[in-house]
């Protein structure tokens, strides 16, 4: 375990500790336990199943896109890539650790790093594009049934939409303008070599040029085959809404029926829009704060905390635990027995 991973885990534990203190400080734990005990927990089991399907949906996307560009991937390994990605995304600020970890295992499987990078970037673009669509639709049309719950945190919603729009726009430029992407990489190499006085500048630029040939060919393929992007976007919409729907299931488990599935799912989506780009692992702390602010009028003063604890526990913490276990499986499988497959 390297120093960066240790630092990320320490940061995660600190944020987790502060979040636990914020959530439970001054609360009636006996009443909380009673509410949790009276809930219909089979809804929670369905929620955990949706978490697994949510993760595996990304595997399907990776497998589909890799096969479409001629990369010999194994579906079961794609499952592991996704678990690895979600685990490291969950423990790193702004989910920055997911793709580098996935690339590590893809490289062990002898897959092209440049092609894998481009595919994962497209996955990220579509993943964030769904948030952008949700955020823009809500912010532009401002449906009253949604806005009455969002008004207390509307500033965070605007910030989240703006950050995600900027991120998606920047990544689309890199994917669909390979020459610009290559120029940026070369500029970074020039800058790094100047400040470190490295003599490997020419070697690194040659490697970039070689990698960009593959990168450019895949980018050209995706431009010519827009149906692939459309299909990925549709799968991603289903994937994201499965995850947001977990909150509605939790509401049902506590007999909260104040709002319908579309309202609850959209509100949970707006929380994700607001926290997705914040430098917090899994949006921890801010997600809980926004949930309590948005859902208190919907769930009531007594039930909002247990609903939040279970919803967050299923959608984030169960995902973290399951992904951690499967990441361990990936370490023992990919590069060992799995590579010979």
ZIDADA-V307235 format. One line per field, one symbol per residue. psi: psi as a letter, one per 20 degrees, with the letter a starting at -180 (. if undefined). A space follows every 50 residues. Layout:
psi->???
This chain:
psi->prhggggghggghghgghgggggipjqnhghghgghhiqnihhhghghgh gghgghhhgggggghghhjjpmqpghhhghggggghghhhjqpkkiiggh gghghhhhjkqpggggggghhgggghghhggggggggghghlphhghhhh ghkhghggggggghgggggghhghgjmhgggghggghhgggghghikqjj ggghhhgggghhggghhgggghhhmhhggggggghhgggghgghihhggg ghhjkokhqrhgggggghhhggghihjqlpojkpfhggghghggighghq hhihghggggghgghghhgggghgghhggghigpidhhhi.
